[in-house]
Amino acid sequence: MNNDIGFSRENNWFRYRAGAIIVEDGKVLMAHNNHDDYFYSVGGAVQFGETAEEACQREVFEETGLHFEIERLAFIHENFFVGQEIDEMYGKHCHELTFYFLMKPIVNPEFHISETHLGWQEKMVWLPLETYSTLKAFPTFFADELPHLTENLKHIITYENWEK
């Protein structure tokens, strides 16, 4: 049984997720797989009975093979988007709520290759913050926010190809 917190109703989809922000030497660690044409944040669905912090640490370990420590909660992100053709949520109106945690860096990390929940090969990629906005990478707000990260928790709302 899938214990992920999320649901679909008609043409709508909701997901509660925990994400990691791992920044080192002006680069952010992102995930990429052999199916999708974009980069995405490290993390995944929170499961029933699990805190967002626990989910973040579990997902980071599953995707990287390493145990990163959480430094603090940095962003609460409400993301509204329509699933694209390449996505499993194609055509659905999606509402994703993500708690993004800033992680403490690890010196010279070596990552393993993991698999997505659909069985696609997934690897970790360092993306330079200075060119992040030129890449097809999600969440898009990382381009503006990560170079100027403050100690304050921020609530970010984004609409990707979504009509209000």
C-alpha positions as CSV (number, residue, x, y, z in Angstrom):
1,M,0.0,0.0,0.0
2,N,1.2,3.5,-0.9
3,N,1.4,5.6,2.3
4,D,2.2,8.9,0.4
5,I,0.0,11.8,1.4
6,G,-1.7,12.9,-1.8
7,F,-4.9,12.3,-3.7
8,S,-6.6,12.8,-7.0
9,R,-10.2,13.9,-7.6
10,E,-11.4,14.1,-11.2
11,N,-8.8,16.2,-13.0
12,N,-7.2,17.5,-9.8
13,W,-4.2,16.2,-7.9
14,F,-2.7,17.2,-4.5
15,R,0.6,16.2,-3.0
16,Y,2.3,16.9,0.3
17,R,6.1,16.8,-0.1
18,A,9.4,17.4,1.7
19,G,12.4,18.8,-0.2
20,A,16.0,19.3,0.5
21,I,18.2,22.3,-0.4
22,I,21.8,21.2,-0.5
23,V,24.1,24.1,-1.6
24,E,27.8,23.9,-2.0
25,D,30.3,26.2,-3.8
26,G,27.6,28.2,-5.5
27,K,25.8,25.1,-6.8
28,V,22.5,23.4,-5.7
29,L,22.1,19.6,-5.8
30,M,19.2,18.6,-8.0
31,A,17.8,15.3,-9.4
32,H,17.5,14.2,-13.0
33,N,16.2,11.0,-14.5
34,N,16.4,9.2,-17.8
35,H,12.8,10.0,-18.7
36,D,12.0,13.6,-17.9
37,D,13.6,16.6,-19.7
38,Y,14.0,18.7,-16.6
39,F,15.8,18.9,-13.2
40,Y,13.9,18.7,-9.9
41,S,14.6,19.2,-6.3
42,V,15.8,16.3,-4.1
43,G,12.9,15.0,-2.0
44,G,9.5,13.4,-2.3
45,A,6.2,12.6,-0.8
46,V,5.6,12.8,3.0
47,Q,4.0,9.5,4.2
48,F,1.2,9.1,6.7
49,G,2.6,9.3,10.3
50,E,5.8,10.9,9.2
51,T,6.9,14.5,9.8
52,A,8.1,16.6,7.0
53,E,11.6,16.5,8.5
54,E,11.6,12.7,8.7
55,A,10.4,12.5,5.1
56,C,13.1,14.9,3.9
57,Q,15.9,12.9,5.6
58,R,14.4,9.6,4.3
59,E,14.0,10.9,0.7
60,V,17.5,12.4,0.7
61,F,19.0,9.1,1.8
62,E,16.9,7.1,-0.8
63,E,18.0,9.4,-3.6
64,T,21.7,10.1,-2.6
65,G,22.7,7.2,-0.4
66,L,23.9,9.7,2.1
67,H,22.7,10.9,5.5
68,F,22.5,14.7,5.4
69,E,21.5,16.7,8.6
70,I,18.8,19.3,8.5
71,E,19.9,22.8,9.4
72,R,16.5,24.5,9.3
73,L,13.2,24.9,7.4
74,A,13.8,27.5,4.7
75,F,10.7,27.6,2.5
76,I,7.1,26.6,2.5
77,H,6.2,26.3,-1.2
78,E,2.7,26.1,-2.7
79,N,3.1,25.2,-6.3
80,F,0.1,25.3,-8.7
81,F,0.7,23.8,-12.1
82,V,-0.8,21.7,-14.9
83,G,0.9,18.4,-15.5
84,Q,2.9,18.4,-18.8
85,E,2.8,15.8,-21.5
86,I,6.0,14.1,-20.2
87,D,4.6,13.9,-16.6
88,E,2.5,11.2,-15.1
89,M,0.0,13.9,-14.1
90,Y,-0.5,15.0,-17.7
91,G,-3.3,17.5,-18.0
92,K,-4.2,17.5,-14.3
93,H,-4.4,20.6,-12.2
94,C,-1.8,20.0,-9.6
95,H,-1.4,21.6,-6.1
96,E,1.8,20.6,-4.4
97,L,2.7,21.7,-0.9
98,T,6.4,21.4,-0.2
99,F,8.4,22.1,3.0
100,Y,12.0,22.8,1.9
101,F,14.7,22.1,4.4
102,L,18.2,23.6,4.2
103,M,20.7,20.7,4.7
104,K,24.2,20.9,6.2
105,P,26.8,20.2,3.5
106,I,28.9,17.1,3.4
107,V,32.5,17.3,2.2
108,N,33.1,15.5,-1.1
109,P,29.9,13.6,-1.2
110,E,29.6,10.6,-3.5
111,F,26.1,9.8,-4.7
112,H,24.6,6.5,-5.9
113,I,22.2,6.1,-8.7
114,S,18.6,5.5,-7.5
115,E,15.3,4.8,-9.1
116,T,12.1,6.9,-9.2
117,H,8.8,5.5,-8.0
118,L,8.1,4.7,-11.7
119,G,11.4,2.8,-12.1
120,W,13.3,5.4,-14.0
121,Q,17.1,5.8,-13.3
122,E,17.7,8.9,-11.2
123,K,21.0,10.7,-10.6
124,M,22.2,13.7,-8.6
125,V,23.5,16.8,-10.5
126,W,25.1,20.0,-9.2
127,L,23.5,23.0,-10.9
128,P,25.3,26.4,-10.7
129,L,23.1,29.0,-9.1
130,E,24.4,31.7,-11.5
131,T,22.9,29.8,-14.5
132,Y,19.9,28.1,-12.7
133,S,17.4,30.5,-14.3
134,T,18.5,29.4,-17.8
135,L,17.9,25.7,-17.2
136,K,14.6,23.8,-17.1
137,A,14.7,23.2,-13.4
138,F,12.0,23.1,-10.7
139,P,11.2,24.8,-8.5
140,T,11.8,27.9,-10.5
141,F,12.0,30.2,-7.4
142,F,15.4,28.6,-6.5
143,A,16.9,30.9,-9.1
144,D,16.0,34.1,-7.2
145,E,15.9,32.9,-3.6
146,L,18.9,30.6,-3.2
147,P,21.6,33.2,-4.0
148,H,20.1,35.5,-1.4
149,L,19.1,32.9,1.2
150,T,18.3,34.5,4.6
151,E,17.6,33.1,8.0
152,N,13.9,33.9,7.6
153,L,11.4,31.2,6.7
154,K,9.6,32.2,3.5
155,H,6.2,31.2,2.1
156,I,6.5,31.0,-1.7
157,I,3.5,30.6,-4.0
158,T,4.1,29.8,-7.7
159,Y,1.8,29.3,-10.7
160,E,3.4,27.3,-13.5
161,N,1.2,27.4,-16.6
162,W,-1.9,27.6,-14.4
163,E,-4.8,29.9,-14.9
164,K,-6.3,31.4,-11.8
